[in-house]
C-alpha cells in the first residue's frame, strides 16, 4: 500500500499506543502515517473547527459529538481501546492502601496534593469526590494537569503527591510508582474510538489504518500500554 500520507489527530491518552501501532502499520503496509497528539479538548476543538486530518482518535463521547456535528463519517467509527484509571505516587514514596473504596477515599483525604487530568478520568474523579462529600474540603489541594501534560509528570517533579489518570498515561512514566487501578466498585473505563474525518484527503487509506488498529493484530501492543481491546 502506498500513496498520500495518512494524517490524524488524537488525545494524549492514546499517543504512545498509536505511535507503536503506526510503526507496525508502516512496516507491514509501506504506508506512512502521521498523528498529532494533544489534550483531548484541544483535539476535539480543532476537528470541530474543520482542521484537515484523515482520522481522529478520541474518547467515545467526544467522537459522538463530532458525529452529531457532521465532522466525521459516523459509519467509519471503530472502537480502538479502553483504559481504566490508575493511581500513582512518586517513586519510593509510601504506598497508601487502595484496595477498596474506603481506602482510596482515606488516601485522598490524607494526601498533601491530589492530581487529575482535563480528560474523562478527571471529570469522573471530580464527580466521585463530590459524591464522597469531600470536594470542598480538598479543593485547595487539588491540582489539574494542564492540557497535554501527564499527571505522572506532576508526581515525578513533586508537584503532586497522589495522582489519578488512565493507566495508558501512567505506563512508562519515569519517577513514579503506579499503585494499581481504582477498585472495581469505583473504576471507570474510557473507550477510545477512531473515525474518518469528512474532509479527509485519503479516506480509503484512513479506513485501512483504522481497520488495523481495531483488529486483534493490535491487541498485544495495547496491553503493553495498559489498554484493552474493544470488541
N, C-alpha and C positions, 0 to 999 in steps of 0.2 A: 504494500500500500504506500502511496506517495502522493504528493500534491501540496496544497497550501497548508501552512501550519495551523493546527487546531489551537485556538486561544480560549482561555477560560478565566473565571474569577471565582474565588472561594473565601470562606471564613478561615480564620487561623486554626480553628479546631481540626480541620482536615488537611492542613498544609503539609505536614510530614508524610501522612499516609498517601496523599495524592502525589507527592514528589517521588516516592518509591514506585507507585503504580504507573506514573508517567514513564519512568526509566524502563520498567518492564515492558510496557506497551510499545515504546520506541524500539526496544531491542527486538521484539518479535514482529513488528509491523513495518519498521523503517519510516514510520510517520512521526513527524515532530509535533510536540505538544508544549505549550507554554501557559502556565496557570499562575495568575497573580493572586496572592493571598493577603487578606487584611481583616480588620474587625468585621464581624458579620453584619452589623448595622450599616457600615460604610459600603460593604459589598452589595447589599440589597439596594441601597440608595443609588449607587452607580448604575446598577442594572435597571432600576426603575426609571432612571433618567435617560436610558437608551444607549449607554456605553456599548461599543461594538465588541462583543465577545461571542464565541460559538457556544460555550456552555457556562452554566452557573451551578455551583455546588454550595448549598446552604442547608440550614435546619429546615425540616419539612414544613413548618408553619410559614417561614419566610418564602419558601418556594410556592406554597399555596397562595400567598398574597400576590406574588409575581404572576402566577397563572390567572388570578382573578383580574389583574390589571392588563392582561394581554401581552406581557413582556416575554413570556416563554411559551413554547409549544406544550400545552398541558399533556398532550398524548405522549410526549417524549419523557415524562417524569419516570425516574427509576430510583429505587432505594439503594443507597450505596453502603451505608454503615450506620451503626448505632453505638452510642457510648454513654456509660453511666458516670456519675460524679464520684471522684476520689478525694481523699483528704490527705494533706501533707504538712510536714513541719520541716524546719531546717535540718540539714544533715547533722547527726549527733545530738540533737535536742531530745529532751524527754518525750516519750511516746504516750500520750493520753489514751485511755480506753475509748474505743469507738464501736464496740461490738453490738450495741443496741441503741435505740433512740435516746433513752435517758442519758447514756454515756456521752453521746455526741452533744447533747444539749449542755451537759456539765462542762465538757471540754470547751465549748463556745463561750460559756459564761466565765470560765477561768482564764481564757486567752487574753494576752495583752493587746492583741490586734487580730482581726479576722479578715481574710482576703477573699474576694469573689470577683467574678468576671462580668463583663457587659452582655455576655451571651445568654442562652437559655438557662444554663445552670445557675447563673446569678439571679435571674428573675425568679427561679424556683426557690432559691435559698432565702431571698427576702420574704417570700410568702411563708416559707417554713418558719422563719424567725418570728413573723407576725402571729402565726398560729400558736407558737410556743409562748407568746406573750412577752417576748424579750426584746423586740425590735427597738423600742425606745431606750431601754437600759444599756444596750450595746452600741447605739448609734454612733457615739463618739469614737468607738474602737474599730468600726467597720471601714475597710479600705477597698474601694473598687479599682481594679486594674484598668489603666487607660486602654482604649480600643487597640487591639493588636499586640498588647503586652500580656504575657502569660502570668498567671498568679504565681506559678512556681518561681519566676524570676524575682518577684517581690519577696517571696520567702527566702530565697537564696541570698539576697542582699540585706536581709534583716529588717525590711520594712513591715513584713507581716509575719506573725508567729504561727498562726493556724490558717491554712488556705484550702479552699474548695474550688475545684474545676473538673471538667470532664477528664477522664483518665487519659484520653488521647493527647491532651495538652500537658499532662504531668509526666508522661513517659519520656525518659531520657533527659530530663532537666537536671543539670549538674547542681550540686549543693543542697539537695532536698532529700528527705526520706518520705516516701509515699506510705502512709499508714495502712491504706486499703480503701475499699469502696464504702460509700454510705451503706448502712444496714438496709436489708431488704425492705423493711417496713417504711422507710423514708427515701428509698432510692428513686431516682427519676432517670429515664432513658431518653436521650435526644436522638432522633432519627435524622440522618443527613441524606438528602436527595440531590440528584443531578438532573438537569434538564437542558434542552437545546433552546437558545435564545431565538426570538422571532427574527432578529436581524443578523443571524449567523451568516458568516461568509462561506462556511464549509459545513452545512448541516448534516450531510451524509457521513462525513468523516467524524463529526462530533458524535453521531449516534453509534458509530463503531467503537469509539473510545468509551462511551457510557456503557455499552454492552459488555466491554471487557471489565471495567471496574465494578460492575454489578454481578459478575459471573463468579462461579466457585474458584476459578483460577486466581482470583484476587483475595480469597479468604485468609490465607496464611499471612499475607502482608498486613491485613487489617488487624489480625491477632497480635502481631508484633508491636502495634501501636495502641494496644489497649482498646480495640474496637471489635465489634461483632458484625457479621454479615446481616443483611436484611433479606429475608426470604418471604 
